[in-house]
Amino acid sequence: MTRSTAELGSVLRARRRVKGLTLADLARECGGSPNERSLSRVEHGSTPSVDTAINLATALEFPRDLLLNAAGHATEEQTTKAIGKLAALVHSPAKVLVYLSVYEAKMGRYRGKRGRMMDPREEAFIVDLEGPEPYVGECIVAVARQPEAGQGVVVADRLSRRLSAMAWGGEAPAGTDLRGVIIRVTSRT
């Protein structure tokens, strides 16, 4: 057992407890692989396999790449950083079904609501996307986040109220207001 695997085990145990899961519950959430005994060993400092790390990431709602890095499937520096990031996520709320208002870009208006799994504290809305085939999909826009340079944002024209997407350059173009930061884009083909 190394210091990093012991730290990872502590983080995994803390996250399991925050989610209110027993080892048996977690084994079921992982589809039976790993089993309770293997999970206990991981929580006490054994290095999880790649498959175990992927199953744990899904069951505990941790980013898969971070858990793989934290499990030692990366350089020592990446492993140390990943464990720190996972520790910061231990108490993050589980995603729940949230109903968001839907803006139809083609029609230029809001119409109805659609359920999506996300942090319930995040104020957001959905923009239905249509364009040259086969691009049809949606993007989720977080209202309260502050954009960073180059990040995708949605702005509204002050006169027409039509929404447009752009890369953030520090301020909204003249005649527009920032509506939010794009946090997820999905497409259907």
C-alpha positions as CSV (number, residue, x, y, z in Angstrom):
1,M,0.0,0.0,0.0
2,T,1.3,3.4,-1.0
3,R,0.4,6.8,0.5
4,S,-1.6,7.6,-2.6
5,T,-3.6,4.4,-2.6
6,A,-4.4,4.9,1.1
7,E,-5.6,8.4,0.4
8,L,-7.7,7.2,-2.6
9,G,-9.2,4.6,-0.3
10,S,-10.2,7.2,2.2
11,V,-11.7,9.4,-0.5
12,L,-13.7,6.5,-1.9
13,R,-15.0,5.5,1.5
14,A,-16.0,9.1,2.3
15,R,-17.9,9.5,-1.0
16,R,-19.6,6.1,-0.4
17,R,-20.7,7.3,3.0
18,V,-21.9,10.7,1.8
19,K,-24.1,8.9,-0.8
20,G,-25.4,6.7,2.1
21,L,-24.2,3.4,0.5
22,T,-23.0,0.3,2.3
23,L,-20.2,-1.8,0.7
24,A,-23.0,-4.2,-0.5
25,D,-25.0,-1.3,-2.0
26,L,-21.9,0.0,-3.8
27,A,-21.1,-3.5,-5.1
28,R,-24.7,-3.6,-6.5
29,E,-24.3,-0.1,-8.1
30,C,-21.1,-1.4,-9.7
31,G,-23.0,-4.4,-11.2
32,G,-21.3,-6.9,-8.8
33,S,-17.8,-6.2,-10.0
34,P,-16.0,-5.5,-7.8
35,N,-17.6,-7.4,-5.0
36,E,-17.8,-6.2,-1.3
37,R,-14.6,-7.9,-0.3
38,S,-12.7,-6.2,-3.2
39,L,-14.3,-2.8,-2.4
40,S,-13.2,-3.1,1.2
41,R,-9.6,-3.9,0.1
42,V,-9.6,-0.8,-2.3
43,E,-11.0,1.4,0.6
44,H,-8.1,0.1,2.7
45,G,-5.4,0.9,0.2
46,S,-5.3,-1.7,-2.5
47,T,-4.9,-0.4,-6.1
48,P,-8.1,-0.8,-8.1
49,S,-7.9,-2.3,-11.6
50,V,-8.9,-0.2,-14.6
51,D,-12.3,-1.9,-14.7
52,T,-12.9,-1.4,-11.0
53,A,-11.9,2.2,-11.2
54,I,-14.3,2.8,-14.1
55,N,-17.2,1.0,-12.3
56,L,-16.5,3.0,-9.1
57,A,-16.4,6.3,-11.1
58,T,-19.8,5.6,-12.5
59,A,-21.4,4.4,-9.2
60,L,-19.9,7.2,-7.1
61,E,-20.5,9.9,-9.8
62,F,-16.8,10.8,-10.0
63,P,-15.2,11.9,-13.3
64,R,-13.8,8.7,-14.9
65,D,-10.4,10.2,-15.9
66,L,-9.8,11.6,-12.5
67,L,-10.5,8.2,-10.8
68,L,-8.3,6.4,-13.2
69,N,-5.5,8.8,-12.6
70,A,-6.0,8.7,-8.8
71,A,-5.9,4.9,-9.0
72,G,-2.4,5.1,-10.2
73,H,-3.0,4.6,-13.9
74,A,-1.0,7.8,-14.6
75,T,2.2,9.5,-13.6
76,E,2.9,10.1,-9.9
77,E,2.2,13.8,-10.3
78,Q,-1.1,13.2,-12.1
79,T,-2.1,10.7,-9.4
80,T,-1.4,13.2,-6.6
81,K,-3.4,16.0,-8.4
82,A,-6.3,13.6,-9.2
83,I,-6.6,12.5,-5.5
84,G,-6.8,16.1,-4.4
85,K,-9.5,16.9,-7.0
86,L,-11.5,13.8,-6.0
87,A,-11.3,14.8,-2.3
88,A,-12.8,18.2,-3.2
89,L,-15.7,16.4,-4.9
90,V,-16.6,14.1,-2.0
91,H,-19.4,16.3,-0.7
92,S,-20.7,17.5,-4.0
93,P,-24.4,16.9,-4.4
94,A,-25.6,14.0,-6.5
95,K,-27.2,14.8,-9.8
96,V,-31.0,14.7,-9.8
97,L,-33.6,15.1,-12.4
98,V,-34.2,18.8,-12.9
99,Y,-36.8,20.3,-15.3
100,L,-35.3,23.1,-17.4
101,S,-37.1,25.6,-19.6
102,V,-36.6,24.9,-23.3
103,Y,-35.8,27.7,-25.8
104,E,-36.5,26.8,-29.4
105,A,-33.9,28.5,-31.5
106,K,-35.8,28.0,-34.7
107,M,-38.9,29.6,-33.3
108,G,-37.1,32.2,-31.1
109,R,-39.2,31.5,-28.0
110,Y,-39.4,29.4,-24.9
111,R,-41.7,26.4,-25.0
112,G,-42.2,23.8,-22.3
113,K,-39.7,22.1,-20.0
114,R,-37.4,19.1,-20.3
115,G,-35.9,16.9,-17.6
116,R,-32.1,16.5,-17.3
117,M,-29.8,15.0,-14.7
118,M,-27.7,17.8,-13.1
119,D,-26.8,19.6,-9.9
120,P,-30.1,20.9,-8.5
121,R,-28.4,24.1,-7.3
122,E,-27.4,25.1,-10.9
123,E,-29.9,27.6,-12.6
124,A,-29.9,26.7,-16.3
125,F,-32.0,26.4,-19.4
126,I,-31.9,24.3,-22.6
127,V,-31.5,25.7,-26.1
128,D,-32.8,23.4,-28.8
129,L,-30.4,23.5,-31.7
130,E,-31.3,23.1,-35.4
131,G,-29.0,23.8,-38.3
132,P,-27.8,22.2,-41.5
133,E,-28.5,18.5,-41.3
134,P,-27.5,16.3,-39.6
135,Y,-26.9,18.8,-36.7
136,V,-29.8,18.7,-34.4
137,G,-29.4,18.7,-30.6
138,E,-29.4,20.8,-27.6
139,C,-27.1,22.8,-25.3
140,I,-27.6,23.4,-21.6
141,V,-26.7,26.9,-20.5
142,A,-25.8,27.8,-16.9
143,V,-27.2,31.2,-16.0
144,A,-25.1,32.1,-12.9
145,R,-21.6,31.0,-14.0
146,Q,-19.0,33.6,-15.0
147,P,-17.4,32.8,-18.3
148,E,-13.7,32.5,-18.9
149,A,-11.9,33.6,-22.1
150,G,-12.7,31.3,-25.0
151,Q,-15.5,29.5,-23.3
152,G,-18.8,29.0,-25.1
153,V,-21.5,31.4,-24.1
154,V,-25.1,32.3,-25.2
155,V,-26.0,36.0,-25.7
156,A,-29.4,37.5,-26.5
157,D,-30.0,40.3,-29.0
158,R,-31.6,43.2,-27.1
159,L,-34.1,44.0,-29.8
160,S,-35.1,40.7,-31.2
161,R,-34.3,38.6,-28.1
162,R,-32.9,35.9,-30.3
163,L,-30.1,33.8,-28.8
164,S,-26.7,33.3,-30.4
165,A,-23.7,31.2,-29.3
166,M,-20.1,32.6,-29.3
167,A,-16.7,32.2,-27.7
168,W,-16.4,34.5,-24.8
169,G,-13.9,37.3,-25.4
170,G,-14.4,39.3,-22.2
171,E,-17.6,41.1,-22.9
172,A,-20.8,40.6,-24.9
173,P,-21.0,42.3,-28.3
174,A,-22.7,45.7,-28.5
175,G,-26.5,45.3,-28.5
176,T,-26.5,41.9,-26.7
177,D,-26.7,40.6,-23.2
178,L,-24.9,37.6,-21.8
179,R,-27.5,34.8,-20.9
180,G,-25.1,32.1,-19.6
181,V,-22.2,29.7,-20.1
182,I,-22.7,26.6,-22.2
183,I,-22.0,23.6,-20.0
184,R,-23.2,20.7,-22.1
185,V,-23.9,20.1,-25.8
186,T,-25.5,17.0,-27.2
187,S,-26.4,16.2,-30.8
188,R,-28.7,13.7,-32.4
189,T,-28.0,12.5,-35.9
